[in-house]
Amino acid sequence: MTIRLASRLSRIKPSITLAVTQKAADLRAAGKDIISFGAGEPDFETPDHIKDAARKALVHGASKYPAVAGIPILRDAICKVTNEVHGLDVKPAQVLVSSGAKHSLFNLFLALLDPGDEVIVPAPYWVSYPEMVRLAGAEAVCLKAHADKGFALDPAELRAAITDKTRALILNSPSNPTGAVYDRKLLQEVADICVEKDILVISDDIYRQLIYGAEYVSIASLGPEIAKRTILIDGVSKAYAMTGWRIGWTVGPVELIKGMNMIQGQSTTGATHIAQIAAAQALIGDQGCVEEMRKSFDARRKRMVELLNQIDGVQCQEPKGAFYAFPDFSSFIGKKTPSGQSMSDDVALATYLVEQGVAVVPGSGFGCPGFVRLSYASSMEEIEKGLGWLKTALAALS
Ligand SMILES: Cc1ncc(COP(=O)(O)O)c(C=O)c1O
């Protein structure tokens, strides 16, 4: 029997990030030595004091359904952190805890968007934004951020992209994949446009604590009018090395949170109880662990960018946040391998590179063909070794 799949599946593509990670895993399983710069997760372990909180919670019976919106101690901690970071005065009724920030975004789009609605997605973008917007039946309108302007949005181009169907703009600063961090002046201009045009801002702050020599500016802090229109997405995955615990959250207007709560209540219910207790500990506990990991990422970032820029034909800007380098590899497109295999695009190039032992993610998955993304959330030894292999593999193209 042939299964007829829902037509909504034809609106989305599989994640290229996961495809490269899978290819690397397959080659590794076949015995090949692979260095992966593909994954979007810290290589650190979750700090011990967070694991301990989870262990204790389990002993004390945190094994029942939690409230759909999240356990009170976590929602209180989220309010405290949000109010400190964004200069707001949010209350627990404005918070919904979900199974990771990805799940928060998914609930958000389902609660917010109707067919025909448009969401502006600056490109390069995190692979899942356009697909999730499409799954909700709406249209993702990609707005190119220019590499020669540090991948910053152009306010005039933003204004021109807004139509009467535009519901929201997605902001992701620091950005996955570019590491770009938006400065105060640009954010003020963006905020003024969004207030004037009366559209929402979805601020995905998942990398906000991983910044190097730049300032994190919250768009919600730029005045009451933009604060009213800002929906904050955040979580513990990246800053606390807690990707597998699956805890993220949304902070927004009460009526939106109620709508999202209804969707979550009819689908996944509350996020894992023990993981919520661990996430609360991450937010309430000592923040020294975040600073330690940030410093380590910073050292790796500098080394990776230095090594990339030493390769002939590669240009890499200095990322100011997150844990990704996003170099321009376009000078290799059109070249051939010694065996005559053509590098017709960045996907062919990434496929060749993983076969040479180095996994990177092609930029076209992020709406930016010709570039590749390398995660520096790997050890310094792997960075040194992998970049050496990369240099050799690229030098073999002609
Ligand atoms: C920009 C961005 N937003 C959200 C997420 C989702 O994070 P979580 O692990 O909390 O679902 C990711 C994960 O890669 C990301 O890069």
The ligand as a Gaussian input file, in Angstrom:
#p B3LYP/6-31G(d) Opt

LIG

0 1
 C       19.073000      30.377000      16.092000
 C       18.547000      29.202000      16.829000
 N       17.348000      29.303000      17.424000
 C       16.831000      28.272000      18.084000
 C       17.488000      27.072000      18.192000
 C       16.823000      25.934000      18.920000
 O       17.386000      25.675000      20.150000
 P       16.782000      24.554000      21.115000
 O       17.857000      23.559000      21.334000
 O       16.449000      25.287000      22.390000
 O       15.574000      23.987000      20.480000
 C       18.727000      26.917000      17.578000
 C       19.437000      25.616000      17.626000
 O       20.312000      25.307000      16.854000
 C       19.290000      28.019000      16.895000
 O       20.494000      27.943000      16.307000

